[in-house]
Amino acid sequence: MKKDYGHYGNLAKSEWKRLRPKMYRELVKSGQLDSALKAAQEQTSNMIADLILKGMQVHEAKEVVLPMFVSPMSEDDQPDLGESSEPNQVIIE
């Protein structure tokens, strides 16, 4: 039976599998995939909602948030997620 992690969690699962297969395999191996996908769903939904409440359009909020939790750069482009010369930062006044 296929698990449902919510819209963003399910999207994260397919994106991680495609873009970050090493990370995905490690999450499966360590037994942390379910909790990581649930966290991605919750964080993505909450942050998008927060940005919308602060005045962003839905598509703008998704453009900011999805790369952070759901569709990170591929392992070829950025082997270590935490090591970017330009970290994703959202500043809302």
N, CA and C atoms as a LAMMPS dump frame, in Angstrom:
ITEM: TIMESTEP
0
ITEM: NUMBER OF ATOMS
279
ITEM: BOX BOUNDS ff ff ff
-5.0000000000000000e+02 5.0000000000000000e+02
-5.0000000000000000e+02 5.0000000000000000e+02
-5.0000000000000000e+02 5.0000000000000000e+02
ITEM: ATOMS id mol type element x y z
1 1 1 N 0.839 -1.183 0
2 1 2 C 0 0 0
3 1 3 C 0.892 1.256 0
4 2 1 N 0.593 2.144 -0.893
5 2 2 C 1.374 3.372 -1.028
6 2 3 C 0.964 4.367 0.056
7 3 1 N 1.974 4.941 0.728
8 3 2 C 1.701 5.928 1.769
9 3 3 C 1.434 7.282 1.144
10 4 1 N 0.549 8.037 1.775
11 4 2 C 0.243 9.397 1.326
12 4 3 C 0.85 10.372 2.33
13 5 1 N 1.777 11.193 1.858
14 5 2 C 2.455 12.159 2.714
15 5 3 C 1.898 13.562 2.546
16 6 1 N 0.795 13.703 1.834
17 6 2 C 0.259 15.014 1.518
18 6 3 C 0.854 15.486 0.198
19 7 1 N 0.302 16.528 -0.356
20 7 2 C 0.721 16.998 -1.674
21 7 3 C 2.223 17.265 -1.741
22 8 1 N 2.732 18.073 -0.823
23 8 2 C 4.146 18.438 -0.871
24 8 3 C 5.06 17.29 -0.443
25 9 1 N 4.614 16.471 0.485
26 9 2 C 5.396 15.307 0.885
27 9 3 C 5.536 14.302 -0.247
28 10 1 N 4.443 14.054 -0.97
29 10 2 C 4.495 13.15 -2.116
30 10 3 C 5.38 13.722 -3.219
31 11 1 N 5.268 15.022 -3.44
32 11 2 C 6.112 15.675 -4.435
33 11 3 C 7.584 15.587 -4.026
34 12 1 N 7.861 15.812 -2.743
35 12 2 C 9.232 15.717 -2.239
36 12 3 C 9.786 14.314 -2.469
37 13 1 N 8.982 13.309 -2.226
38 13 2 C 9.444 11.929 -2.409
39 13 3 C 9.91 11.697 -3.844
40 14 1 N 9.103 12.105 -4.813
41 14 2 C 9.495 11.884 -6.207
42 14 3 C 10.679 12.763 -6.608
43 15 1 N 10.724 13.991 -6.105
44 15 2 C 11.822 14.89 -6.44
45 15 3 C 13.131 14.437 -5.803
46 16 1 N 13.087 14.025 -4.555
47 16 2 C 14.295 13.552 -3.882
48 16 3 C 14.835 12.306 -4.569
49 17 1 N 13.924 11.409 -4.945
50 17 2 C 14.323 10.184 -5.628
51 17 3 C 15.031 10.509 -6.942
52 18 1 N 14.517 11.51 -7.647
53 18 2 C 15.053 11.896 -8.953
54 18 3 C 16.306 12.756 -8.822
55 19 1 N 16.265 13.788 -7.968
56 19 2 C 17.341 14.77 -7.878
57 19 3 C 18.447 14.411 -6.893
58 20 1 N 18.09 13.695 -5.834
59 20 2 C 19.048 13.401 -4.77
60 20 3 C 18.972 11.915 -4.386
61 21 1 N 19.276 11.029 -5.344
62 21 2 C 19.123 9.588 -5.067
63 21 3 C 19.983 9.079 -3.909
64 22 1 N 21.173 9.626 -3.716
65 22 2 C 22.016 9.19 -2.596
66 22 3 C 21.353 9.545 -1.271
67 23 1 N 20.875 10.786 -1.159
68 23 2 C 20.192 11.224 0.053
69 23 3 C 18.947 10.365 0.294
70 24 1 N 18.202 10.111 -0.761
71 24 2 C 16.983 9.306 -0.662
72 24 3 C 17.311 7.904 -0.14
73 25 1 N 18.322 7.282 -0.721
74 25 2 C 18.713 5.932 -0.274
75 25 3 C 19.15 5.927 1.191
76 26 1 N 19.874 6.959 1.602
77 26 2 C 20.312 7.041 2.993
78 26 3 C 19.119 7.194 3.944
79 27 1 N 18.136 7.99 3.544
80 27 2 C 16.932 8.153 4.369
81 27 3 C 16.177 6.832 4.494
82 28 1 N 16.086 6.084 3.389
83 28 2 C 15.425 4.782 3.419
84 28 3 C 16.207 3.832 4.328
85 29 1 N 17.52 3.782 4.114
86 29 2 C 18.392 2.875 4.874
87 29 3 C 18.341 3.155 6.378
88 30 1 N 18.286 4.436 6.737
89 30 2 C 18.282 4.803 8.156
90 30 3 C 16.893 4.765 8.784
91 31 1 N 15.876 4.523 7.967
92 31 2 C 14.506 4.491 8.489
93 31 3 C 13.911 5.868 8.731
94 32 1 N 14.52 6.899 8.163
95 32 2 C 14.069 8.267 8.405
96 32 3 C 13.252 8.871 7.26
97 33 1 N 13.005 8.091 6.2
98 33 2 C 12.298 8.655 5.047
99 33 3 C 10.905 9.146 5.417
100 34 1 N 10.126 8.334 6.122
101 34 2 C 8.762 8.734 6.481
102 34 3 C 8.748 10.046 7.257
103 35 1 N 9.58 10.153 8.268
104 35 2 C 9.581 11.377 9.077
105 35 3 C 10.087 12.568 8.277
106 36 1 N 11.05 12.357 7.38
107 36 2 C 11.561 13.458 6.552
108 36 3 C 10.488 13.962 5.585
109 37 1 N 9.713 13.046 5.008
110 37 2 C 8.661 13.447 4.082
111 37 3 C 7.515 14.152 4.806
112 38 1 N 7.188 13.671 5.987
113 38 2 C 6.156 14.34 6.788
114 38 3 C 6.611 15.743 7.179
115 39 1 N 7.876 15.874 7.54
116 39 2 C 8.421 17.185 7.897
117 39 3 C 8.429 18.111 6.69
118 40 1 N 8.79 17.594 5.518
119 40 2 C 8.79 18.407 4.299
120 40 3 C 7.376 18.906 4.004
121 41 1 N 6.388 18.035 4.162
122 41 2 C 4.989 18.427 3.943
123 41 3 C 4.594 19.547 4.897
124 42 1 N 4.875 19.351 6.17
125 42 2 C 4.465 20.322 7.186
126 42 3 C 5.189 21.661 7.019
127 43 1 N 6.499 21.613 6.855
128 43 2 C 7.274 22.845 6.725
129 43 3 C 6.886 23.616 5.465
130 44 1 N 6.716 22.901 4.37
131 44 2 C 6.347 23.546 3.11
132 44 3 C 4.988 24.207 3.23
133 45 1 N 4.005 23.463 3.709
134 45 2 C 2.649 24.015 3.856
135 45 3 C 2.635 25.223 4.782
136 46 1 N 3.296 25.1 5.914
137 46 2 C 3.304 26.193 6.889
138 46 3 C 3.99 27.44 6.349
139 47 1 N 5.131 27.258 5.696
140 47 2 C 5.863 28.419 5.207
141 47 3 C 5.117 29.097 4.052
142 48 1 N 4.525 28.312 3.159
143 48 2 C 3.743 28.9 2.068
144 48 3 C 2.58 29.686 2.637
145 49 1 N 1.87 29.112 3.585
146 49 2 C 0.737 29.802 4.205
147 49 3 C 1.182 31.093 4.879
148 50 1 N 2.311 31.038 5.58
149 50 2 C 2.828 32.221 6.267
150 50 3 C 3.18 33.329 5.267
151 51 1 N 3.833 32.961 4.173
152 51 2 C 4.208 33.959 3.172
153 51 3 C 2.979 34.573 2.495
154 52 1 N 1.965 33.768 2.282
155 52 2 C 0.72 34.283 1.695
156 52 3 C 0.069 35.274 2.653
157 53 1 N 0.058 34.935 3.942
158 53 2 C -0.51 35.848 4.939
159 53 3 C 0.261 37.164 5.006
160 54 1 N 1.549 37.103 4.656
161 54 2 C 2.377 38.307 4.68
162 54 3 C 2.331 39.073 3.361
163 55 1 N 1.483 38.619 2.43
164 55 2 C 1.263 39.39 1.218
165 55 3 C 1.759 38.81 -0.084
166 56 1 N 2.412 37.679 -0.062
167 56 2 C 2.88 37.078 -1.306
168 56 3 C 1.731 36.394 -2.031
169 57 1 N 1.84 36.341 -3.334
170 57 2 C 0.913 35.551 -4.134
171 57 3 C 1.291 34.072 -3.961
172 58 1 N 0.336 33.18 -4.202
173 58 2 C 0.58 31.744 -4.02
174 58 3 C 1.769 31.278 -4.858
175 59 1 N 1.792 31.651 -6.132
176 59 2 C 2.884 31.184 -6.996
177 59 3 C 4.239 31.73 -6.537
178 60 1 N 4.257 32.931 -6.006
179 60 2 C 5.507 33.508 -5.5
180 60 3 C 5.997 32.741 -4.273
181 61 1 N 5.072 32.446 -3.374
182 61 2 C 5.431 31.707 -2.157
183 61 3 C 5.97 30.325 -2.507
184 62 1 N 5.337 29.671 -3.466
185 62 2 C 5.812 28.344 -3.885
186 62 3 C 7.201 28.426 -4.506
187 63 1 N 7.452 29.468 -5.291
188 63 2 C 8.769 29.629 -5.918
189 63 3 C 9.87 29.77 -4.874
190 64 1 N 9.54 30.378 -3.742
191 64 2 C 10.511 30.566 -2.666
192 64 3 C 10.69 29.281 -1.863
193 65 1 N 9.599 28.63 -1.528
194 65 2 C 9.625 27.537 -0.565
195 65 3 C 9.962 26.173 -1.166
196 66 1 N 9.447 25.859 -2.33
197 66 2 C 9.657 24.519 -2.881
198 66 3 C 11.133 24.14 -3.036
199 67 1 N 12.003 25.043 -3.489
200 67 2 C 13.414 24.655 -3.581
201 67 3 C 14.054 24.352 -2.217
202 68 1 N 13.485 24.877 -1.164
203 68 2 C 14.052 24.672 0.165
204 68 3 C 13.736 23.285 0.72
205 69 1 N 12.521 22.8 0.5
206 69 2 C 12.08 21.568 1.144
207 69 3 C 11.712 20.445 0.183
208 70 1 N 11.288 20.777 -1.02
209 70 2 C 10.741 19.771 -1.922
210 70 3 C 11.643 19.484 -3.111
211 71 1 N 12.13 20.499 -3.776
212 71 2 C 12.917 20.327 -5.001
213 71 3 C 14.296 20.963 -4.87
214 72 1 N 15.144 20.374 -4.05
215 72 2 C 16.49 20.938 -3.904
216 72 3 C 17.311 20.715 -5.17
217 73 1 N 18.449 21.352 -5.231
218 73 2 C 19.346 21.155 -6.367
219 73 3 C 19.775 19.691 -6.431
220 74 1 N 20.109 19.236 -7.621
221 74 2 C 20.534 17.851 -7.784
222 74 3 C 21.876 17.617 -7.089
223 75 1 N 22.158 16.366 -6.813
224 75 2 C 23.424 16.016 -6.177
225 75 3 C 24.61 16.363 -7.065
226 76 1 N 24.418 16.357 -8.372
227 76 2 C 25.491 16.747 -9.284
228 76 3 C 25.804 18.229 -9.156
229 77 1 N 24.764 19.052 -8.99
230 77 2 C 24.949 20.494 -8.893
231 77 3 C 25.382 20.947 -7.506
232 78 1 N 24.89 20.263 -6.48
233 78 2 C 25.224 20.626 -5.108
234 78 3 C 25.294 19.347 -4.275
235 79 1 N 26.486 18.726 -4.213
236 79 2 C 26.609 17.445 -3.515
237 79 3 C 26.183 17.477 -2.051
238 80 1 N 26.473 18.567 -1.349
239 80 2 C 26.112 18.681 0.064
240 80 3 C 25.111 19.811 0.219
241 81 1 N 23.882 19.471 0.594
242 81 2 C 22.812 20.468 0.669
243 81 3 C 23.136 21.638 1.574
244 82 1 N 23.828 21.42 2.658
245 82 2 C 24.092 22.495 3.606
246 82 3 C 25.238 23.407 3.217
247 83 1 N 25.9 23.121 2.116
248 83 2 C 27.093 23.881 1.748
249 83 3 C 26.878 24.655 0.462
250 84 1 N 26.184 25.77 0.555
251 84 2 C 25.95 26.609 -0.609
252 84 3 C 26.598 27.957 -0.385
253 85 1 N 27.158 28.511 -1.444
254 85 2 C 27.75 29.842 -1.309
255 85 3 C 26.672 30.909 -1.239
256 86 1 N 25.472 30.553 -1.675
257 86 2 C 24.339 31.48 -1.619
258 86 3 C 23.16 30.775 -0.955
259 87 1 N 23.101 30.802 0.375
260 87 2 C 22.014 30.092 1.05
261 87 3 C 20.655 30.713 0.739
262 88 1 N 19.63 29.844 0.725
263 88 2 C 18.264 30.33 0.515
264 88 3 C 17.826 31.084 1.762
265 89 1 N 17.559 32.357 1.584
266 89 2 C 17.074 33.151 2.703
267 89 3 C 15.816 33.889 2.275
268 90 1 N 14.836 33.869 3.143
269 90 2 C 13.595 34.563 2.875
270 90 3 C 13.481 35.693 3.876
271 91 1 N 13.389 36.893 3.37
272 91 2 C 13.239 38.049 4.258
273 91 3 C 11.923 38.718 3.914
274 92 1 N 11.005 38.693 4.85
275 92 2 C 9.7 39.308 4.679
276 92 3 C 9.533 40.357 5.761
277 93 1 N 9.224 41.54 5.358
278 93 2 C 9.037 42.62 6.347
279 93 3 C 7.588 42.791 6.681
